[in-house]
Amino acid sequence: MSSKAIYEMAKKVMVGGVSSPVRKYDPFPRCIREGKGSKLRDVDGRTYIDYCMGFGPLILGHGDRRVIERVKDQLEKGVLFGASTELEADLAKKIIRHYPGIETVRFVSTGGEATMSAIRLARGFTGRKKIVKVDGGYHGAHDSVLVKAGSGAQTHSIPNSKGVLPEASKYTLLVPFNDPVALEGAFKREKEVSAFIVEPVMGNMGVIPPEDDYLKRVRELCDSHDVLLIFDEIITGFRLSLGGAQTLYQVVPDITTLGKIAGGGFPMGILGGGKIMEELSPIGAVYQAGTFSGNPISTTAGLATLEILEKEGYDMLDSMALMLRRGLEEIIEDKGYRCRVQGVGSMFTVFMNPEKVSNSHEARKSDLRAYMRLHGFLLDHGVYLPPGQFESCFLSMAHEKEDIDETLRAFEEGLNS
């Protein structure tokens, strides 16, 4: 069956024909049959250079044999026990080795579950109800963080989805990214703030790096106002360095959430920290549990992936990403296109907006229709980008110079079309 035919069938049996909203795009989503290295192949026989990489987890590329063989061995031993394993303890030790603020961890099954549990932990530890998050920051589809901005920069929020009670989201306050003054104002006005949750590099409004000393100032403000700092490193953890963005920028949070790469392509979420973790059950009174938490397949894949990253490092990956970003910047500057490339390490976004993007307000000025036109053109020319302006693009260790060269040619044609 073709991608179009499969989509028409899927619409009859799946909500919107997809399992996650961002996967739906016009005229129909490409139905993928397999992934190998840096490439995807769809059911229609087309091959694409992939810069979605499963929305970030596949830092080694698709189907890395070293990970696959380890997982196959574990499959023969068992996929789920509902009991403790040595694998989860080994993965925990490896994570703790690379994240100075983490002394113990709790494994969960998704990034959204990790952030939800981190917020519950912060509220339980402090006894305070409110949290502050960044406007445009995405931390999963749970009630506390599924909110949009009100009329001002630091306001009580209203739900971003039907079904989320106003009572659930009224305890969530919003501030702009890269604005420590706004954060300080929120802390001064609100006395019941338990935590500030933030992506240290924004990856869910496109890639927006922190400005100079922003994260250090955030750490100072949280300390001076007795507010816990939660870094959502679901995307950046093990992506920007072995110790994530917090090692890169030398700022240690109170609670860290991880996922994606840490599961090696299988479902994984993690929260970790210092003594605050003792508030979690079965030691403390903050309840958290999950059937698939720390399951042997995800922990095996995560261990294999992290061992490869430890051995091979990030130099080649980051140099490939830099080559691509510089090539795109040269094309944009030479032709005067109204767009901009932003990135950190192996993450990047092409904003259909010529101005610097430092927060969600500026990101939303991007021409969304222009991005989707570019997305469609690139699909037709063998380059697969995430189907949304506000998603991050990712490179993997499987990408080669030939991929970069072909991508640049397709971008130049697409921007000129």
C-alpha positions as CSV (number, residue, x, y, z in Angstrom):
1,M,0.0,0.0,0.0
2,S,1.1,3.6,-0.6
3,S,1.6,6.2,2.1
4,K,-1.6,7.9,0.9
5,A,-3.6,4.7,1.0
6,I,-2.3,3.8,4.4
7,Y,-3.2,7.2,5.8
8,E,-6.7,7.0,4.4
9,M,-7.1,3.6,6.2
10,A,-5.5,4.9,9.4
11,K,-8.0,7.8,9.5
12,K,-10.8,5.3,9.9
13,V,-9.2,3.5,12.9
14,M,-6.9,6.0,14.5
15,V,-7.7,9.5,15.7
16,G,-6.7,11.8,12.9
17,G,-4.8,8.9,11.4
18,V,-1.8,9.4,13.6
19,S,-0.6,8.5,17.1
20,S,0.8,12.0,17.9
21,P,-0.5,15.3,16.5
22,V,2.8,16.6,15.1
23,R,2.9,13.6,12.7
24,K,0.0,14.9,10.7
25,Y,0.8,17.2,7.8
26,D,-0.7,17.9,4.3
27,P,-1.4,16.4,1.9
28,F,-0.7,13.1,3.9
29,P,2.1,11.9,6.2
30,R,4.8,9.7,4.6
31,C,4.5,6.2,6.0
32,I,8.0,4.9,6.9
33,R,9.0,1.3,6.4
34,E,12.5,1.3,7.7
35,G,15.5,3.4,8.9
36,K,19.1,2.7,8.4
37,G,22.0,5.0,9.5
38,S,21.1,8.5,8.5
39,K,18.3,7.4,6.1
40,L,14.6,6.6,6.2
41,R,12.7,4.7,3.5
42,D,9.0,4.9,3.1
43,V,6.5,2.4,1.8
44,D,6.6,4.1,-1.6
45,G,10.3,3.3,-2.0
46,R,11.5,6.9,-1.4
47,T,14.7,7.5,0.6
48,Y,15.2,10.5,2.9
49,I,18.2,12.0,4.8
50,D,16.6,12.1,8.2
51,Y,17.0,15.2,10.5
52,C,14.1,14.2,12.8
53,M,15.9,11.1,14.2
54,G,12.8,10.1,16.1
55,F,12.5,13.6,17.5
56,G,16.0,13.3,19.1
57,P,16.7,9.9,20.6
58,L,18.6,8.3,17.8
59,I,22.0,10.0,18.2
60,L,23.8,7.0,16.8
61,G,21.5,6.8,13.8
62,H,18.8,4.3,12.8
63,G,19.5,0.6,13.6
64,D,23.0,0.9,15.1
65,R,24.1,-2.8,15.1
66,R,25.9,-2.4,18.4
67,V,22.7,-1.4,20.1
68,I,20.5,-3.9,18.2
69,E,22.8,-6.9,19.1
70,R,22.7,-6.0,22.8
71,V,18.9,-5.7,22.7
72,K,18.5,-9.0,20.8
73,D,20.5,-10.7,23.5
74,Q,18.3,-9.3,26.2
75,L,15.1,-10.2,24.3
76,E,16.2,-13.8,24.6
77,K,16.5,-13.4,28.4
78,G,13.2,-11.6,28.9
79,V,11.5,-8.3,28.1
80,L,9.7,-7.4,31.4
81,F,10.0,-8.8,34.9
82,G,8.2,-6.4,37.2
83,A,11.3,-6.8,39.4
84,S,14.7,-5.2,40.0
85,T,17.5,-5.8,37.5
86,E,21.2,-5.2,37.5
87,L,20.8,-3.3,34.2
88,E,18.9,-0.5,35.8
89,A,21.4,-0.1,38.6
90,D,24.2,-0.1,36.0
91,L,22.5,2.6,33.9
92,A,21.8,4.7,37.1
93,K,25.5,4.6,38.0
94,K,26.5,5.7,34.5
95,I,24.0,8.7,34.6
96,I,25.2,9.7,38.1
97,R,28.8,9.7,36.9
98,H,28.1,12.3,34.2
99,Y,25.6,14.6,36.1
100,P,27.1,16.3,39.2
101,G,23.7,17.2,40.6
102,I,22.4,13.7,40.5
103,E,23.0,11.3,43.4
104,T,20.1,9.0,42.8
105,V,17.6,8.5,40.0
106,R,14.1,7.2,39.4
107,F,13.3,5.5,36.1
108,V,10.0,6.1,34.4
109,S,8.7,5.4,30.9
110,T,8.5,8.8,29.1
111,G,9.8,12.3,29.3
112,G,6.4,13.6,30.1
113,E,6.1,11.2,33.0
114,A,9.5,12.4,34.2
115,T,8.6,16.1,34.3
116,M,5.2,15.3,35.8
117,S,6.9,13.4,38.6
118,A,9.6,16.1,39.0
119,I,6.9,18.7,39.6
120,R,5.0,16.5,42.0
121,L,8.3,15.9,43.9
122,A,9.1,19.7,44.0
123,R,5.6,20.4,45.4
124,G,5.8,17.6,47.9
125,F,9.3,18.7,49.1
126,T,8.5,22.4,49.4
127,G,4.9,22.2,50.5
128,R,4.1,24.9,47.9
129,K,1.6,24.6,45.0
130,K,2.8,27.0,42.3
131,I,5.4,26.5,39.6
132,V,6.9,28.8,37.0
133,K,7.6,27.7,33.4
134,V,8.8,29.4,30.3
135,D,6.3,30.6,27.7
136,G,6.7,28.1,24.9
137,G,8.5,25.5,26.9
138,Y,7.0,22.1,26.4
139,H,7.3,19.6,29.2
140,G,4.8,16.9,28.2
141,A,1.1,16.8,27.9
142,H,0.1,16.8,31.5
143,D,-2.1,19.3,33.2
144,S,0.4,21.4,35.2
145,V,2.4,22.4,32.1
146,L,-0.1,22.3,29.3
147,V,-0.9,26.0,29.4
148,K,-0.5,29.1,27.3
149,A,0.4,32.7,28.2
150,G,-2.1,35.1,29.5
151,S,-2.2,38.8,28.6
152,G,1.1,39.6,30.3
153,A,4.6,38.2,30.5
154,Q,4.2,36.8,34.0
155,T,0.5,35.9,34.5
156,H,-1.6,33.1,35.8
157,S,-2.2,30.8,32.9
158,I,-5.2,29.3,31.2
159,P,-5.4,25.8,29.9
160,N,-4.0,25.1,26.4
161,S,-6.3,22.1,25.9
162,K,-9.9,21.3,26.6
163,G,-10.2,18.9,29.5
164,V,-7.6,20.6,31.5
165,L,-9.3,22.2,34.5
166,P,-8.6,25.9,35.1
167,E,-7.9,24.9,38.8
168,A,-5.1,22.6,37.6
169,S,-3.3,25.2,35.6
170,K,-3.9,28.3,37.7
171,Y,-0.9,27.3,39.8
172,T,1.4,27.6,36.8
173,L,3.0,31.0,36.0
174,L,4.7,32.0,32.8
175,V,7.8,34.0,32.0
176,P,9.7,34.6,28.8
177,F,12.9,32.6,28.1
178,N,16.1,34.6,28.4
179,D,14.5,37.1,30.7
180,P,15.8,36.9,34.3
181,V,14.2,40.2,35.2
182,A,10.8,38.7,34.5
183,L,11.6,35.6,36.5
184,E,12.8,37.7,39.4
185,G,9.5,39.7,39.3
186,A,7.5,36.5,39.4
187,F,9.4,35.2,42.4
188,K,8.9,38.5,44.2
189,R,5.2,38.7,43.6
190,E,4.4,35.0,44.2
191,K,5.3,33.5,47.6
192,E,4.1,30.0,46.9
193,V,6.4,29.0,44.1
194,S,7.9,25.5,44.5
195,A,10.0,25.3,41.3
196,F,11.0,26.8,38.0
197,I,11.1,24.2,35.2
198,V,13.0,25.2,32.1
199,E,14.7,23.6,29.1
200,P,18.3,25.0,29.4
201,V,18.3,25.1,25.6
202,M,14.8,25.5,24.3
203,G,14.0,22.7,21.8
204,N,10.2,22.9,21.6
205,M,9.9,26.3,20.0
206,G,12.8,25.5,17.7
207,V,16.3,25.7,19.0
208,I,16.8,28.8,21.2
209,P,20.1,28.9,23.1
210,P,20.4,30.6,26.5
211,E,21.9,34.1,26.3
212,D,25.1,34.9,28.2
213,D,24.9,34.1,31.9
214,Y,21.1,33.5,31.7
215,L,21.2,30.1,33.3
216,K,23.7,31.2,36.0
217,R,21.4,34.1,36.8
218,V,18.4,31.7,37.0
219,R,20.4,29.5,39.4
220,E,21.1,32.6,41.6
221,L,17.5,33.7,41.6
222,C,16.2,30.3,42.5
223,D,18.7,30.1,45.4
224,S,17.9,33.6,46.7
225,H,14.1,32.9,46.6
226,D,14.3,29.4,47.9
227,V,12.8,28.0,44.7
228,L,13.8,24.6,43.3
229,L,15.4,24.6,39.8
230,I,14.3,21.8,37.4
231,F,16.2,21.4,34.2
232,D,14.2,19.5,31.5
233,E,17.0,17.9,29.6
234,I,14.8,15.3,27.9
235,I,16.2,16.7,24.6
236,T,19.6,18.0,25.6
237,G,20.6,15.3,28.0
238,F,23.4,13.2,26.3
239,R,22.8,15.3,23.2
240,L,24.9,18.3,23.8
241,S,27.5,16.5,26.0
242,L,27.6,13.4,28.2
243,G,26.5,15.7,31.0
244,G,23.9,17.5,28.9
245,A,23.4,21.3,28.8
246,Q,24.1,21.7,32.5
247,T,27.7,20.5,32.0
248,L,28.1,22.6,28.8
249,Y,26.9,25.8,30.6
250,Q,28.2,24.8,34.1
251,V,24.9,25.3,35.9
252,V,23.6,22.5,38.2
253,P,19.8,22.2,38.9
254,D,18.1,20.7,41.9
255,I,16.2,18.2,39.8
256,T,17.1,16.9,36.3
257,T,14.8,15.1,33.9
258,L,16.2,13.0,31.1
259,G,14.9,10.7,28.4
260,K,15.1,10.1,24.6
261,I,18.9,9.3,24.1
262,A,19.1,7.7,27.6
263,G,16.7,5.0,26.3
264,G,18.7,4.3,23.1
265,G,15.6,4.5,21.0
266,F,13.2,2.7,23.4
267,P,10.8,4.4,25.8
268,M,12.6,6.0,28.8
269,G,12.3,8.8,31.2
270,I,14.4,9.7,34.2
271,L,14.4,12.1,37.1
272,G,17.3,12.6,39.4
273,G,18.8,14.9,42.0
274,G,20.3,15.0,45.5
275,K,18.7,14.5,48.9
276,I,15.4,15.7,47.5
277,M,15.0,12.3,45.8
278,E,14.5,10.8,49.3
279,E,11.0,12.3,49.2
280,L,9.9,9.8,46.6
281,S,8.2,6.5,47.6
282,P,9.1,4.0,48.9
283,I,11.4,6.1,51.2
284,G,9.2,9.3,51.2
285,A,5.6,10.3,50.9
286,V,5.6,11.5,47.2
287,Y,4.1,8.6,45.3
288,Q,5.4,7.5,41.9
289,A,5.2,4.1,40.2
290,G,5.1,2.5,36.8
291,T,4.9,-1.0,35.3
292,F,7.5,-0.4,32.6
293,S,9.8,1.7,34.6
294,G,13.4,0.6,34.3
295,N,12.4,-2.3,32.0
296,P,15.3,-4.4,30.7
297,I,14.9,-3.6,27.0
298,S,15.1,0.2,27.5
299,T,17.9,0.0,30.0
300,T,19.9,-2.4,27.8
301,A,19.6,0.0,24.8
302,G,20.4,3.0,27.0
303,L,23.5,1.4,28.4
304,A,24.8,0.4,24.9
305,T,24.2,3.9,23.6
306,L,25.9,5.7,26.5
307,E,28.9,3.4,26.3
308,I,29.3,4.2,22.6
309,L,29.0,7.9,23.4
310,E,31.6,7.6,26.1
311,K,34.0,5.9,23.8
312,E,33.5,8.0,20.6
313,G,32.8,11.4,22.0
314,Y,31.0,14.3,20.2
315,D,33.7,15.9,18.1
316,M,32.7,14.4,14.7
317,L,29.0,14.8,15.4
318,D,29.3,18.4,16.3
319,S,31.6,19.2,13.4
320,M,29.1,17.7,11.0
321,A,26.4,19.8,12.5
322,L,28.5,22.9,12.3
323,M,29.3,22.2,8.7
324,L,25.6,22.0,7.9
325,R,24.7,25.2,9.8
326,R,27.4,27.2,8.2
327,G,26.5,25.9,4.8
328,L,22.9,26.9,5.4
329,E,23.9,30.3,6.7
330,E,26.0,31.0,3.6
331,I,23.1,30.1,1.3
332,I,20.7,32.3,3.3
333,E,23.2,35.2,3.4
334,D,24.2,34.9,-0.3
335,K,20.6,34.9,-1.5
336,G,19.1,37.2,1.1
337,Y,16.4,34.7,2.1
338,R,14.1,35.7,5.0
339,C,15.0,33.0,7.4
340,R,17.6,32.2,10.0
341,V,19.5,29.1,11.3
342,Q,20.0,28.6,15.0
343,G,21.6,25.7,16.7
344,V,23.7,24.2,19.6
345,G,25.8,21.2,19.1
346,S,23.9,18.7,16.9
347,M,20.5,20.5,17.3
348,F,19.4,23.1,14.8
349,T,16.3,24.9,13.5
350,V,15.7,26.9,10.3
351,F,13.4,29.7,11.4
352,M,11.4,31.3,8.7
353,N,12.2,34.6,10.4
354,P,15.3,36.7,9.5
355,E,15.6,38.1,13.0
356,K,17.4,36.5,16.0
357,V,15.0,34.3,18.0
358,S,15.6,34.5,21.8
359,N,12.2,33.6,23.1
360,S,8.8,32.1,22.1
361,H,7.3,35.6,21.2
362,E,10.0,36.0,18.6
363,A,9.8,32.4,17.4
364,R,6.0,32.9,16.7
365,K,6.8,35.6,14.2
366,S,8.1,32.9,11.9
367,D,6.2,32.3,8.7
368,L,4.6,28.9,9.4
369,R,3.2,28.4,5.9
370,A,6.6,29.1,4.4
371,Y,8.2,26.5,6.7
372,M,5.6,23.9,5.6
373,R,6.2,24.7,1.9
374,L,9.9,24.2,2.5
375,H,9.2,21.0,4.4
376,G,7.1,19.7,1.5
377,F,9.7,20.6,-1.1
378,L,12.5,18.9,0.9
379,L,10.4,15.7,1.3
380,D,10.0,15.6,-2.5
381,H,13.8,16.0,-2.8
382,G,14.9,13.4,-0.2
383,V,15.3,15.4,3.0
384,Y,13.1,14.6,6.0
385,L,12.7,17.5,8.5
386,P,10.3,17.4,11.5
387,P,6.9,18.5,10.2
388,G,6.6,21.7,12.3
389,Q,8.4,25.0,12.6
390,F,8.8,24.7,16.3
391,E,10.5,21.3,16.4
392,S,14.2,20.8,16.6
393,C,16.2,19.1,13.9
394,F,18.9,16.6,14.9
395,L,22.0,15.1,13.4
396,S,23.3,11.6,14.3
397,M,26.7,10.0,14.2
398,A,25.6,8.2,11.1
399,H,25.4,11.4,9.0
400,E,28.2,11.9,6.6
401,K,29.6,14.7,4.5
402,E,27.7,13.4,1.4
403,D,24.5,13.8,3.4
404,I,25.4,17.4,4.3
405,D,26.2,18.3,0.7
406,E,23.0,16.8,-0.7
407,T,21.0,18.5,2.0
408,L,22.5,21.9,1.2
409,R,21.7,21.5,-2.5
410,A,18.1,20.6,-1.6
411,F,17.7,23.6,0.8
412,E,19.1,26.0,-1.8
413,E,16.6,24.8,-4.4
414,G,13.8,24.8,-1.8
415,L,14.4,28.3,-0.6
416,N,14.6,29.5,-4.1
417,S,11.4,27.8,-5.2
